[in-house]
Amino acid sequence: MNRSNVFMASLMSLSFSPVMATELSTNLGATSDYRWRGQSLSAGDPALQAGINADFSNGLFVGAWASNLDYGGDESVETDFWLGYSNNLSADIDYSVSLISYQYLGSHDVAGFEELLLGLSGFGLDVSYYFTNDMSGLGDISHYISVNYSYQIMEKYSIDLHAGRNWGNYWSNWDIGAYTDMSVGLSTQVMGIDISLAYLFNDINTEMKVDSGVFRNDNHLLLSINKSFNFTL
């Protein structure tokens, strides 16, 4: 049984466990471009996205998320699945450990892979570290660290800051090398709908810059809308 099948079996076993979920959340959204770590996975086109997550009373959580995408091949949908555990270090600081599986429906060119995620959050700051030793099914190592900070400036408006760093032999083999992606955004909520506008930029070297189409990675103004639904079971 391959790792993806093992991962899916774990999700199924959890979903039928006697532990009851205390919180169930779903979300539906749209974005002007599906950007992942500074690069477009929708060839610069808009994307529709949806997700679901269940938090259990013992700290376990499980979820799934999907988006349309365009790698220039026959793939059309990305589906992510995760299984993890979260708890409190203190009254103000939380931590989490999870495994994420990325799968690409209809693709014969892009292989799925898994990442380990370690997270720490508190005081409006979120720090996440991602690691895989099989990026895109190629057996290459990739590291990514992400730092996000949100600061409320008015009753319904927040300034959102992001910085992320990619490195590892996967990126070196692809000639793009290690790079940093960043964004500065403004977010608000209107009639229960989350709206954000962010300016994305990075330090990818000029020779590897792509300003249109597949894996577009130029500076970009990104508009996203999202509606969340939360239930207590």
C-alpha positions, 0 to 999 in steps of 0.5 A: 500500500503506498503512502497516499493510500495509507494516509486515506485509510487513516482519515477513514478510520478517524471519521468512523471513530467513537470520538465525536467532533465538537466543531465542524467548519466549512468554507467556500471561496473564490480568488483571482489567482490560485497562488501557492508560495508565490507561484500561480497554480491556476496559470494566472486565472481565477479559482474556486475553492472549498474546504471542510475541517472537523476538530475533535474534543481530544485535540485531533483534527481532520479535513479536506480542501479542493481547488481547480488548477492548471499546470499546463497538463491534464490535471484539473483539480487539486485535493488536499487531505490532512490529519493532525493534533493541536493543543495549548502551550499556554493561555495565549499560544497554541501548537499543532502537528499535522500531515498533509496529502496533496493529490491532483485529479486527472493528472498523469504528469503531476504526482501527489506527495505528503508534507509534515506541518509544524505550527505555532500561533499566538498574539496574532502571529502564526509560524508554520514549517513544512517539510517533505522528502518527496516533493511532487513525487520526485524524491527531492527535499523541500522546506518551507517556513511561513510567518503570518501576522494580522493586526486589526486597525479598525473594528472590521479591518485588518492589515495582513502580513506574510513572509515565506521561505522555500529551500531544498534540493527540489528548488535547486534542481528546478534552477529557481533556487531558494526564494522568499515570497511576501505579501501585504494585504487588507481584509474585512468582512461584509455581511458575513463574507470575508474579503481580502486584497493583497499585494504579492511579491517575491525575490525570485531571480529575474531569469526565472520570472514568469509574468503570464500562464503556467507557474506565473510568479510575478508581483500580483494584486490578489482579490479573494472572497470566502464564506465560512460556516461553523457548526457545533456537534 
